[in-house]
Amino acid sequence: MDRLKQIESFVVVAARGSLTAAAGAEGVAPAVIGRRIDALEERLGVKLLLRTTRRITLTHEGSAFLEDCQRILTDIGNAEASVSAGGVKASGFLRVTAPAGFGRRHVAPLMPGFLARHPDVNLSLNLSDRVVDIAREGVDVAVRVGDLPDSSLVSVRLADNRRLCVAAPAYLKRAGLPLHPSELGRHECLTLSSDASQSRGWAFVVDGEVSHLRPSGRLDCSDGQVLHAWCRQGMGLAWRSTWEVEADIASGALLPVLEAFAAPPNGIYAVVPQRKHLPLRVRLWIDYLKQHYGDAAYWRSVPG
């Protein structure tokens, strides 16, 4: 407690510029503030403040230490707020980015609920299928789907995501049910066109190994949402993420095909520039996404 009081007094003195003003802010005598600063400097073995009769200035060491102390006190305040009886109080501007298709279906619809919980937060959502440089572009949180490249960014896994081969019952009734990935060549497959990002094809586990196939058909498109709609209409087989088709499978609008050969899941992640000193609004947003994405019923309830 004494150490924390010393740090708090040091920060107040640095902000107010005098022992008297700091003492007034803390409701104690100036001599008490002076003793706390003396004890702090003696314990650290460095001079933090240069005191004259007219003013107080920070030393080089004091300036560096002040920045760390301010962050520590902010973290303590956030930690106390997060468990206080009155609930959490977050504020400020939160910038979020997500892939366009996923963001339209699973990020944008959740934002009104988050704002209702935290009325002092402002949200900005950028939907883009390019990989946004969150550190350079000032983004607080990126929601990303799939395997992440190695980087200095920090990621939090929010949920698993599988890719499944699916088809409408009408198509399977007309064309039959494929029993092995090698049979895809005899089916109409709805694929992403060559200018889309799916460069490796459809993934299946065959004989214990993940293999990638490039099926073909009379229809392709660069937009996954269009492929999804064509699949629902019975135009062919599609290889889609569970975040997109889980509700259709639950309702029977689409049926999973070749499930025994499904590739291992990848993930849905929240990505932030760094782990330390995350603002409370960022931590609460990530927790909010985990709360929804971690509920299996959520994925079955989002309409296609």
N, C-alpha and C positions, 0 to 999 in steps of 0.2 A: 504494500500500500504506500509506503514512504517513497519508493522509487516512482510509482505512478504519479504521486503528488508532485514530486520534483519535476517530472517530465511535463505535467500539465502546467505547472507554474512557469517553466522555461518557455513553453509555447505562448502562454499569455503575455509574458514579458516581451518576447520577440514581436508579438503582434501589436502591443500597446506602446512599446517604446520606453517604458519607465517602470520602476518598481512600484511607485505610488499608484499609477493607473492600474497595474496588474493587481495590486493589493485591493483596490477598490472593486475591481471586477470579481475577485474571489471572496471578498468580504472578510479579509484578515488585515493585520497590520503590515506595513511595508517591511518591517524587520523579519517577519515570518517568511515572506517571499525571498528576501535576501539570504536567509539561512538555507532555504531549500536550494537556491542556485549555487551557493557555496558548497553544499554537501554534494550536489550533482557533479560539479566540476572536480571536486576532490576525489570522488569515486571513479570518475572517468580518467582523471589525470591530464585533462586538457582544459584550456581556457575557452569558454563558449561565448562569453559576452565581455565587451570592453565597456566599463562603466566610468563615466565622468560625472561632474556635477550637473552638466547640461543634458547629456543624452546617453543612451545605451546603443551600442552597435554590435552586430554579430561578427565573430571571427570567422575565418575560412572554415574551421572545424565546426563552429556553431551553425553556419548556414547549411552544411551538409547534414548535420545531426537534426536540425529543425525539420527538414523534409521528411526524414524517416519518422520522427516523432509525430508529425501531423498525420502520416499514414497509419501509424499504430493507433492513435486516438480515434481516427475514423473507423478503423476496423473494429475496435472495441465498441464504439457506438453502434455500429451495424449489428454486431453480434448480440448486444443487449436488446436492440430493437426487434431482432428476429425472434426472440423468445419472450418479449414483454407481454404482460397481460392484455395490453391494448392492441395487440396485433402488430403487423409489420407496416412500416411507413417508408415507402420508396418514392423517389421523385427524379425528375430529370428527363433527358431525351435518350431514347433507346433506338439504335439503328440496327435493323435485322435484314439479312439477305438470305434467300433460299432459291433453289431451282424453280423454274416457272410452274411446271405442272404440279410438283409436290407442294409448292408454296400456295398455289391457288386453292388446293383441296385441304391441306393439313396445317397451314400456318396462318393464312389470312382469316379463316373462320374462327380461330382461337383468340385472335387479338381483342375483339370486343369484350370477351369475358375477362381477359387480363386487365384491361383498362377499367372495367367495373370494380375489380378488386383493388386497383391502385390508381385512384383518380388523379394523382399528381405526376403520373408518368405520361410522356408523349411518345408515340411509336411511329417509326418510319420503316416501311417494308419495301425492299428492292427485290423484285423477282427477275432472275437472270440465269440462263443456263451456262454462262461463262463462269469460270472460277474467279470469284472476286478476290482481289488482294485486300483482305480486311484491315491489315495494319496500315497500308498506304492510303486506303480510301476511307478510313475513319469509321469502319463498321464495328459494332460491339459484339454481335453474335452472327455467325453463319450457320444455317442448318444445311447439312450436306448428306447425301445418300450415296452409299457405295464405299468401296475400299479407299482409304485416305492415303495420299502420298506422305512419305516421311517429310517432316518440316519442323520448324521451331514453334508452330502453333500448338495450342493445347486443345484436345478434343474430349468430349464427354459423350459416351454412347447412350443414346436415348431409347433405342429399340432395335430389334433385329428386323432385317428386311430380306425376304426371299424372292427369287425370280422363278415364276412358274409358267409352264405351258398351259394355256387355257383355251376353251372354245365354247361357243353357244351350243345348247342341246340340239338345236335345229341343224347345225353344221355336222355334228357327230352322227346324228341320225341319217343324214344324207351321205356323208363321206366315210363313216366308220371310225372306230377308235384306234389310234396308233398304239401299239404295245411296246415299241422300242424306238429310240431316237433315230435309228437307221431308216425307219419307215416314213420320216418326214418328207422325203423326196417325192412321195406319192400324194402329198396333201398340198392344199393351198395354204401357204404361210404368209402372214402379214408382217412384213419386216420394215425396219427403219431404212430409209434410203441412204445412199452412199455419202451424202453430205451431212448425215447425222453423226452423233458421237459414239454409237455402239459399234466399235471397230472390230471386236473379237467374235461377234456372233452370239448364238444361243449356247448357254453352258449346261452341260449334263454330266453326271457321274456315271461312267461306263467302265465296268471291270475295275472298280476302285479308283479310277483316275478321272479328273475333271477334263473333259474334252469340249471343244468349241466347234459348233456346226454353223454353216451359213446356208440355211434353207432359203428357198426362193418361192415366188408365187407371182400372180398377175398384178398384185397390188403392193405398193410400198409407199411410205410417206415419211417425211422428216419430223413429223409431230406425233408423239406417242399418244396424245389424247385422241387423235383421229384413228390410230390403229385400235385403240380400245373400243371406240364407237363401232368401227367395222366388225370387230370381233363379236360384240354384243348383237350385231345384226346378222350374224351367221355367215360372214364372208370368208372365214378361215380360222386357222390356229394363230395364236399370238403368244409371245413370250413377254410377260409383264410382271411388274413388281407387285408384291402382296399389298403394299400401301395403296395401289390403284385398284386392285380387283378383289380384295378380301370381302367387301360388302356384296359384290356380285356373286361370289362363291357362296356366301351365307344365304343369299336370297334364291340361289338356283339359276340366276340369269347366265352365269358362266360355270363351267365345270373344269376342275383341274385335270390335266392330262399328263401322263408320264411322271407321276409323282414319285415313283420308286427311283427315278433317275435324277431327281431335283438336285441342283448344286447346293453346296453349303451356303448358309445365309451370309450376307454382308451386313452392314449396319446403317443406322440413321444417327447422325452425330450433331451435337452442338459444338461449334469450333469458335474459340476465342483467342485473341492475340497472346494472352498470358494468363497464368493461374493466379498470381498474387494480386491483391488489391482490386479485385473485381468489384465494381459498384453493386450496391444492394439490388438495384433494379435488374442488373444482368443475372445475378444469382437467382433471383426470384423467377425471372423469365425461363431460365433453364429448368428450374424445379417444376414450373408450370407445365412445360412441354413433357418432362418425364412423367408427371402425374397422368397426363392424357395418353401419351404414347405407350406407357407401361401397362395400360389396361387393355387386355385382349378384346374386350367388348367394343372399345372405341373404334378399332379398325373395321369391325363388322357393321358398324352403324353409319359410317360416312357414305352417302349415296354416290353412285358411280356417275 
